[in-house]
């Protein structure tokens, strides 16, 4: 017996005594119909569970780089307050585009320098909170240090030049991105969309035909001769 025939015999019941029974034909119709339904429902579930975006925005330039104007790409403004994180978890968010790792470290250095220059330009550097406490590895701030920090922050926000400074800060951070398609992710998703319903349908066929239906026939007719 060929391998193909062996596989079909495992998946589908083939007993001569039931070949012409109306309920056997009904079962085959129901099996095909239900398998198609399982396949379709599984595809809907899998597709709905995936929220991957195949269109990518690759950052190619940061506004504080010297050659920014020469680089071609779509310009995207970044958040007013950039979240550079800590240590290796440096990130910059620009309208959904996230820059991380080495690029963010490089951009952070440029941003800090530019921001410090703006503070000096508008006379806000005199409110620096670094003057309120000494560098330390561990330990809580003293009451005097906390009070000094609060006073400097209040004075910083109350300064007439603060609003002008804020307007200029908003102009500091922009990026240029090049749009593309992540073909690897797209092929992976499509593969999962097809593989999962195929496996689900196969499991359904094995369960209903090779297990449930075969068990019912064994109870009625006994072991196949």
Buried (B, 14 or more C-beta within 10 A) or exposed (E): EEEEEEEEEEEBBEBEEBEEEEEBEEBBEEBEEBBEEBBEEBBEEBEEEEEEEBEEBEBBBBBBBEEBEEBEBEEBBBEEEBEBEEEEEBBBBBEEBEBBEEBBEBBBEBBEEBBEEBBEEBEBBEBEBEEBBEEEEEEEBEEEBEEBBEEBEEEBEEBEBBEBBEEBBEEBBBBBBBEEEBEEBEEEBEEBBEEBBEEBBBEBBEEBBBEEBBEEBEEEEEEEE
